[in-house]
Amino acid sequence: MRVGERALAALPWFLRPLFWLQRRRWGQVLLPALTWARVPSYYLALIHFYSAIERKRSPLEPGLRSLIQTRISQLDHCAFCVDINAMLAAERSHSMDKALAVGEWRTSALFSERERLALEYAEAVTEGTVTDELSRRVKVDFDEDGLVELTGLAAFQNMSAKFNAALDIPAQGFCRMPGRK
């Protein structure tokens, strides 16, 4: 990591319950969260935005969100993000094979047409190559609100992955890849 780990005790008191919840959910404190918490207002904004993305009433099903986040994490070379998002993708799609194949979504038979379209759009957002034609196709399958949701998810994941990659935040062992101990 390019910044040192800060002890939880050094954080403002009002953030500590959030880390207690994190330990309960993940079994450990997430290093990106601990890093974002160095600027408490950033961390609070981040968790509110993430909560909005993960809300139950999102038009994007959880498995699709995790596949998109995994692919963007790969493109942004974020070890932590690939680790946690691939684990979530496998859990939510009930398929480790699908989580592992997300980089080959164009040719893999594991992905539906809806997933392929969402992944194509997520890659285009990440690369800055969204076209009117692609946006039109997304609106047909996802509608305009879905286009906004996909764009917001891609923008959030790019921000998160770029932050973690720039600070060299390591994987924390969430996704037990085949052959990985």
C-alpha positions in Angstrom: 0.0 0.0 0.0 1.1 3.5 -0.7 -0.3 4.9 2.5 0.1 3.2 5.9 -2.8 1.5 7.6 -4.5 3.7 10.2 -5.7 2.1 13.4 -9.4 2.1 14.0 -8.8 3.9 17.3 -7.4 6.9 15.4 -10.6 7.3 13.5 -13.5 9.6 14.6 -15.8 7.9 17.1 -18.8 8.1 14.7 -17.1 5.9 12.1 -16.3 3.1 14.5 -19.8 1.5 14.4 -19.5 1.3 10.6 -16.3 -0.7 10.9 -18.0 -3.0 13.5 -20.7 -3.7 10.9 -18.0 -4.3 8.3 -16.2 -6.9 10.4 -19.6 -8.6 11.0 -20.3 -8.8 7.3 -16.9 -9.5 5.9 -15.0 -10.9 8.9 -12.4 -8.2 8.7 -12.0 -4.5 8.1 -11.8 -3.6 4.4 -8.6 -1.7 3.7 -10.1 0.7 1.1 -12.7 1.7 3.7 -10.0 2.3 6.3 -8.2 4.4 3.7 -11.2 6.4 2.7 -12.0 7.0 6.4 -8.9 9.2 6.6 -11.2 11.8 5.2 -14.4 11.1 7.1 -16.7 13.2 4.8 -15.4 11.2 1.8 -16.0 7.9 3.5 -19.6 8.9 4.6 -20.4 10.0 1.1 -18.9 6.8 -0.4 -21.0 4.5 1.9 -24.2 6.4 1.1 -23.5 6.2 -2.6 -22.7 2.5 -2.3 -25.9 1.9 -0.4 -27.9 3.5 -3.2 -26.3 1.3 -5.7 -27.0 -1.8 -3.7 -30.6 -1.0 -2.8 -33.2 -3.7 -3.3 -35.3 -1.7 -5.7 -32.5 -1.2 -8.2 -33.5 -2.2 -11.8 -30.1 -3.9 -12.0 -30.2 -7.3 -10.4 -27.4 -8.0 -7.9 -25.6 -10.6 -10.0 -25.4 -8.3 -12.9 -24.1 -5.4 -10.8 -21.3 -7.7 -9.5 -20.4 -8.9 -12.9 -20.1 -5.3 -14.1 -18.1 -4.3 -11.1 -15.7 -7.3 -11.6 -15.1 -6.4 -15.2 -14.4 -2.8 -14.5 -12.1 -3.9 -11.7 -10.1 -6.0 -14.1 -9.9 -3.1 -16.6 -8.7 -0.7 -13.9 -6.2 -3.3 -12.5 -7.6 -3.1 -9.0 -6.5 -6.3 -7.0 -8.8 -5.6 -4.1 -11.8 -4.9 -6.3 -11.3 -8.0 -8.5 -11.1 -10.0 -5.3 -14.2 -8.8 -3.5 -16.3 -8.3 -6.7 -15.5 -11.7 -8.2 -16.5 -13.3 -4.8 -19.8 -11.4 -4.9 -20.3 -12.2 -8.6 -19.8 -15.9 -7.9 -22.1 -15.8 -4.8 -24.8 -13.8 -6.5 -24.8 -15.6 -9.9 -24.3 -19.0 -8.1 -21.4 -19.6 -10.5 -17.7 -19.4 -9.9 -17.2 -20.2 -13.6 -19.2 -17.1 -14.6 -17.2 -14.9 -12.2 -13.9 -16.3 -13.6 -15.1 -15.9 -17.2 -16.1 -12.2 -17.0 -13.1 -11.2 -19.0 -14.2 -13.4 -21.8 -17.9 -12.3 -21.7 -18.0 -11.7 -25.5 -17.3 -15.4 -26.3 -18.4 -17.3 -23.3 -21.7 -19.1 -23.4 -22.2 -18.4 -19.7 -23.5 -14.9 -20.3 -27.0 -13.8 -21.4 -27.6 -11.2 -24.0 -28.7 -8.7 -21.3 -25.4 -9.3 -19.4 -23.4 -9.0 -22.6 -25.0 -5.6 -23.3 -24.4 -4.4 -19.8 -20.8 -5.5 -19.9 -20.3 -3.9 -23.3 -21.7 -0.6 -21.9 -19.6 -0.8 -18.7 -16.4 -1.3 -20.8 -17.3 1.6 -23.0 -17.9 3.9 -20.0 -14.6 2.8 -18.6 -12.8 3.4 -21.8 -14.6 6.6 -22.6 -16.1 5.2 -25.9 -19.8 5.3 -25.3 -21.6 5.9 -28.6 -25.2 7.0 -29.4 -25.8 3.6 -31.0 -24.7 1.8 -27.9 -26.8 4.1 -25.6 -29.8 3.4 -27.9 -29.4 -0.4 -27.5 -29.0 -0.1 -23.7 -32.2 2.0 -23.5 -34.1 -0.6 -25.5 -33.2 -3.3 -23.0 -32.8 -1.3 -19.8 -34.9 1.9 -20.4 -33.6 5.4 -19.7 -33.6 4.9 -15.9 -31.6 1.7 -16.4 -29.1 3.6 -18.6 -28.6 6.1 -15.7 -28.2 3.2 -13.2 -25.7 1.4 -15.4 -23.7 4.6 -16.0 -23.8 5.5 -12.2 -22.6 2.0 -11.3 -19.8 2.1 -13.9 -18.7 5.6 -12.7 -18.8 4.5 -9.1 -16.8 1.3 -9.7 -14.3 3.2 -11.9 -13.8 5.7 -9.1 -13.4 3.0 -6.5 -11.1 0.9 -8.5 -8.9 3.8 -9.6 -8.6 5.0 -6.0 -7.6 1.5 -4.8 -5.2 0.8 -7.7 -3.5 4.2 -7.3 -2.9 3.5 -3.6 -1.9 -0.1 -4.3 -4.5 -1.5 -2.0 -4.1 -5.3 -2.0 -6.6 -8.1 -2.3 -7.8 -9.4 1.1 -8.5 -13.1 0.1 -12.3 -13.0 -0.5 -12.4 -14.8 -3.8 -10.9 -18.3 -3.4 -9.9 -18.9 -7.0 -9.5 -22.5 -8.1 -5.9 -23.5 -7.2 -5.5 -20.5 -4.9 -5.0 -21.3 -1.2 
